[in-house]
Amino acid sequence: MIKKVYDGHIDYLQIMDENGEIDSEQMPPYLDDGKISEMYRWMSLTRAADTKAISLQRQGRAVTYGPSAGEEATQVGSAMALSPKDILVPNFRQHGSYFVRGLSLYDYFLYWKGYEDGMTAVKKINATPYIVPVATQLLHAVGLAFAQKYKNTGANVLTYVGDGGTSEGNFYEALNFAGVMKLPVVFVIENNQWAISTPRNRQSAATTLAQKAMAAGIAGVQVDGNDPLAVYKATRDALVNLKSAPTLIECVTYRMSFHTTSDDPTKYRQDAEVEEWSKKDPIKRVRAYLERRKLWNDSKQAEMDDQQSKLINDSVDKAEKFRPDPKSIFEHLYSFMPQILKEEEDAALGANFWQQGGQT
């Protein structure tokens, strides 16, 4: 005997196309022009801060950095769907998500200058710090989601992973645990087409990455990751449906820049590919929509650019005046400080380097 025991499919959602045109049948009433204007400002700020961070790194004023250019809609659209009590668990590229949640530009630049002090503020915005090891944050996310369910807090968890991270064991373990325990967690795959130099078509033979949800018994959907409206709606719907099952959202987007500032994408991808994806730029499409609605013009753009530039530059200036507490190098390593480490701390604190304020 042969009988069909499972039959599934994955839906694709797009509300705003690359020209800024709206599919009125998919447009939810809660996405008004005010909300779309807010999305545009957040995405623009994210792009501007990203550009500044790259410049600082190239000047030796920041550490190795992972740009987010081209992926702003995925980050801003999903983060804006959260409530204040929900928890954000990013990897190392969700700068826009952090800004929406309330991370200051000062803390952002402080962190990328190499100071962990920049991440202390995430406690206040219900987020975890930047996490660089690939896909490990997913296990943190399901652990947090399990805690929220156990304590009945009513809070949900939103976490991100790149397309490369979906090949990690941590990814499957996290999805499986979330599905079995029916945890209040939404997984967002930021599918930017390249895991460093490995293209999407070498990452998985699956038609979509969203269909990996099926194996875990959770909901899966694919959206246009350069459409902030679609990302917002998909995330909001997922948060509403968490009482029945977690959701995996694949956001199809593109990494317009390099993987990190130590990467050279010209070695493995064609300029024509980048040019084709640039036509789908999330910021350009939202601006086109707002201009057609007579809600935006060159004057407003110039005013916003000036305001954001001043905010960014002021934040950088403040971050560069920061001087770390030398004791922070030795703290938070052990439950109690071993004698050998105490001796090193005493030696460091007595050195002329620190007496001169950390200046050589």
N, C-alpha and C positions, 0 to 999 in steps of 0.2 A: 504493500500500500504506500502511496505517495500523496501527501496532502500539504498544502501551503500552511505553515505555522506562523509566519510573520510577513507582513507586507508594509513597507514604510516608504516615505518620500521626504524630501527636503524642499521647503519653500524658499524662494528668493524675494526679498523686499527692497524696493526702491520707491521713494516718494518724490525726491527732487533729482532730476537728471543733470548731466554735466553742463547743460545750458541754463540751468536754474529754473526749468519748467517743472510745474507741479502736477502730479497725478492726483486729481481731486478725489477720486474714489478711495485712495489710500490715506488721504490727509485727515488726521484726527483733529477734532475741534479744539483740543487743548494746545495745539501748536499754532499759536497766533503770531502776528508779526513782531510783537514785543519779544517773545521767546526766541524767534529766529534772529532778531537783531542782537540779542544777548549772546547767542551762539557765535555770531559773526565776530563780536568783540573779543570773546574768549579765544577763538581760533586765531585771530589776528595777533593777540598778545602772545599766544604760544609760539607762533611763527617768528615774531620779533625777538622774543627772549631766546629762542633756539638759535637764531642767527648771531645774536650777541655772544652766546655761550661758545659757539664754534670759533668766533673771532678771538675770544679770550684764550681758548685752548691753543690756537695757532700762535699766539703771542707768548705762550708759556705762563699765562696767568690763570689757567684752569687745568684740571686733570683730563684724562681720556673721557670723552663724552659721546653719548649716543643720541644723535639728532632725531627729531620727530617730524620733520618737514614732510607734508603730504598725508600725514596720519591724524591731523588735528580733529577731523570730524568724528572718527572712531572714539577718540579720547573725550572730547568735550560732550558729544552727544550722549555717551553712556554715563559719564559722571553727573551730568545735569539731571538725570532721571533718579538719582539717589535722594533719600531723605537724610537729614542731618545725623540721625542715629545709625544709619547704615555704615558699613565698614569697607574701605577701599584697600585692596591688596594689589599693588602694581608690580611690574618688574623694573626695568631701568630706563624705560622710554616714555612713560606716561606723564610727561610734564604738564600737558593740558588738563589731565584729570586732577592732578595736584592743585593747579591754579583754581579750577572750579570749586574744589573742596575748601580752599582758603589758605593754601600754602603761600606765604609771601615770597615775592621775588628776591628779597634779601636772603631768606633761608635757602631758596633754590640756588642762588649764585654762591652762597657760602658753602653749601654741600659740594658743588662742582669745582670749588677751589681746593677741595680736599679735606674739608673739615666736617666730621660727623656731627658737629654741633648743629649744622643746618637741618638735621633730621629730627632733632628733639621736638620740634613743633608739630610733628605729625600726630602726636598723642592728642592734641587739641582738636584735630580735624577727623578723628576716627579713621586713621590710615596707618599702614605699616611703612617702614622706610623703603627707599629704593632697594631692589633685590636683583643682583647681577647674575648669580648662578642660574642656569637655564631651567625653568619650570619648578624649581623648589618652592616658589611662593604659592603654588597651587595646594600643596599639602598644608601650608600655614592657613590658607583660606578655608579649606574644609574643616580644619581644626577649630578655627574661629567660628565658623558656621555651626559646628556641632555644639560649641559652648553657648551660642545664642539660643539654639533650640532647647538645650538642656535647661538653661536659666529662664527660658520663656521671655526674653527681652523684647521680641518683636523686631529686632534688627536683622537686616540682610547683609550679605557679603557680595561684593563685586570684585572679581579678579581677572587678570589679563595674562595672556601667553602669546608668544609669537608662533608663526607657522612651523618654525623649526622645533619649538618646544613641544609640539604635538607628537613628536616621535620619541619623546622621553618617557621612561617608565613612570615617572612622577605624574605625568598627565593622565595616564590611564588609571593609575591607582587613585588619584583624586576624584576622577569622574565616577569610578566604580563605588567608592566610599560614599560620595554624595548621593548617588542613585539609590544605593541600598538603604541608607539612613534617611533619605528624603530631606536633605539639608537645604536651608535657605541661602543658596549660593548661585550666582550667575557667573558663568565662565565666558569671557570674551576672547576669541582668537583674533589677534591683530595680524591678519594674513597680509603681510606687505610684500609677498612674492619672493623674498630672498632671505634665507637664513645664512647670514654673511654671504658666502659665495655659492651656496647651494640653492638652486631654483626650486620653486614650488613643485614642479613636475618631477623632481628627483626626491622630493620629501615624502610623497605618498602617491600611491596609484589610485586612491579614492577619488571619485569625481568631485566631491566636496570634502572639506575638513569637518563641516558641520555634521555630516552623517556619522561621524565617530561617536556622537551622542547615543545613537541607537544601541550600540553594544553595551552601554551603561544603563540603558533603560530610562534615559532622560530626554527631555525635549531638545530639538536641534533646529536652528534656522540660519540661513545665510542672508546677509544684507549687503547693500552697497556701502562699504565702509567709508566712502568719500561723501556720503549723504548724511549729514548730521541729523536730519529729521527721521530718516529710517532707523538710524542707530538709536536715537532717543526712544522712538516708538517700540522697537524690538526689546530694548532694555526695560522700559516701563512695563510692557506686557509680561516680560519674564518675571519681574519683581512681583507683579500682581498674582502670577500663577505659581509662586514658590510654595504655596501650601500643599500643592499636589505633587510637584516635582521640580528639581533644578532645571536650568536651561543652559545650553551651549549655543552661543551666538558667534558665527564666523563673519567677521567684518572684512570684506574684500577691498583692500586698499593698496597703497604702493609706497615704498620707501624712496622718496625723491632724492635723498642725500645718501651718505655712506652709512654702513652699519655702525661704526664708531669712527672717531677721528684717527684711529690707527689703521683704517681700512681704505683701500683704493678700488671703488667699484668699476672703474674703467677697465680693470683687468679681466672682468668676467661678465659684463653686460654691455649691451649696445646703446649708443646714444639715441637711436631711433625708438627704442623701447621707452626710455625716459621721456622723450618728447611726446610720445603717444599718451602716456599716463598724465603728463602735465596738462593735457586738455581736459582731464577729469578732476583737476585741482579743486578740493573742497571749498577753499576760500573764494576762489573766483566764481564758482557757481552760486554761492550764497549772495555775494555782492551783486551778481547779475539779477538775481531775484529781487533784492531790495531796491535796486535802481529802477526796475520795471514798476515797482510799487510806489515809486516816488518817495522812498524812505531813506535813500542814500544818494550822495553826490560827491564830487571831487572835494568840495569844501569840507564836508563832514569827514571825509577820509583823511584829509590833511590835518584836521583838528585832532582826530583820534591818533594818528601817527605821532604827532608832536607830544601828546599826553603820554602815550605809551613809551616813547623814546626817553622822555624825562624820567618817568617812573623806573625804567630799566637802568638808566645811567646812575640815578641816585642810589638805587639798590646795589649796583656794582661798587660804587664809591664807598658805601657803608660796609659792604662785605670785605673790601680790601683794607679797611681799617681794623678789622677784627684781629685780636691776638688771643690764641688759645691758652687755656689753663694747662700748663705742662703736666699737672697731676692726672689729666684725662687720659694720657697715654697708658697709665698704669691701672686705672680703675676699670671695673666691670669685666675683668678677666677671670677672676676666681671668686668663690664664695668667701674666702679669706686670703689675705695676701701672703704668699710664701716669703720666707726670710730673704732669699736671693733676689726676689723682685723688689722687696723693700729696700735692699741695699742699692739696687739700681736706681730706684726712685730718689733716694737720698742723694746719690751722686749727681743725678740729672738736675735736681732742684737746686743743687749748690753750684752748678756750673755757671760760668760767666755768660754763656749763651742766653740763659733764661733771665739772668739779672739785667740783661740789656734789652729785655722785652721781646726776645725771640728774633732779634735782628743781628745779622752777621756784619 
